[in-house]
Each structure stands twice: as structure tokens, then as C-alpha cells.
Amino acid sequence: MEPVKVDGAWHFKLGGATYPWDDGRQKSFEEKLASPDLEDTFSIPYVPGPITPVTRENEDPGRIRFDALFHATYGDTQAHVDVVDIDFLGQKLKVHRKVAPAFARVAKRLDEAVKREPSLRPYLMNLGGTFVWRNIAQTNRQSAHSYGISIDVNVKRSHYWEWAKPKEPVRWANRIPQAIVDAFEAEGFIWGGRWYHYDTMHFEYRPELLDPACR
């Protein structure tokens, strides 16, 4: 991603095209999700650390994704996403080649954590999708799983706001232990449990959101 000035405003070159950092539009949260610029992706700070309930409406750091950045970095079609097989805590998974080393580092941290706290193991069994080219459920937005940069831990021990009954008002819930969240965040992954629209099984590689220099 290369920054350039166009008519005095910052733009970025991605995959042979140029995009403005700020498209100048005032947007609601839903509009940012549907049609973001690069600035929008950083508009909600991601804060790692102790797990706390998320009660501020639409505080969803990382859910706003600028597709052109993902396409240029990881591939713009299923065929162009370069996935490799990895062993993750004894389970075979497909992930993007560029992110495989980060997954390996997380696996090492988690393996050490499980040795210290065996009660963590059930959360790391029956892992969900890593590479699955698809849209986010009930949307036309591309899922981060499409790029092989995401993983879901044990669904049966997780919470997802869309599955809550009643779904509205949103009431944050979580069972994922701090040690698991810490292992992923230490290697550049964000956690869906930091979202008002919580998805506590979900981790995705977004190191830019954890880098103060990028913010």
C-alpha cells in the first residue's frame, strides 16, 4: 500500500488502483460497513487487554473492512487466495500463506497456555472455518474467512449476537477465557468479543488495528 498525494489529499495505491484515504462522505455506522473508505476502518479504536463487556452501541472495531485492501493483500477471487495446510493444535486447517507464520505462533502460545491451564482445551477443540470463500451471513459483504486469515474457536462454547433470543436489544455475552484472547492478540489477531455485535468464537488477523503507529 503506497501513499500518494492527489490534488492535495492523501490517496493509497492498491492493486493497481488509487483510493482516497477519506472519501469526504459523512456516514452512519451501517453506511461505513457497506461502503467504507480507509479512514473508516480505523474510526473505532481496537483496545486489547482485560476482557470487559461491550455496551456502547456499534462499538465494533474491525468489522468495517475495506475490501480493496484485502483483495490487494490476500487475493480478489477464491482462486487467487494462496492457502496452505497447517497443523493447529493437532487439527488440519487451511490458511493464507502470508498469515501461516502468525497462526503458528498463536498455536505455540496456546499449546503452552493449555499445559498451564488444561481447562482451556475444550475451547480449542472442533475449530471452525478458516478459509471459506463466502459473504458474511445475511449480507453482501465479503467475510474475512474468504482470505484465510480468520479462525473460529469451539462454537459450542461461544456467543454470537445473531443467535441471541431475543436478538434485540443486544446484550453482550462471553465465555472465552482471557488466556485465549491474549494469545491471539499478541500475534496480531483481533477478537469478535471486542464488538458490541459480539462474535466471541471469531479471531482474524488485523495487525494494523493493533499497531499504534497505524492509528
Helices and strands as residue ranges (DSSP letters): E 2-6, E 9-14, E 17-20, H 29-34, H 38-41, H 67-74, G 78-80, E 83-88, E 91-96, H 100-116, G 118-124, G 144-147, E 150-152, G 155-157, G 161-163, H 178-185, E 189-191, G 192-194, E 202-205, H 207-210
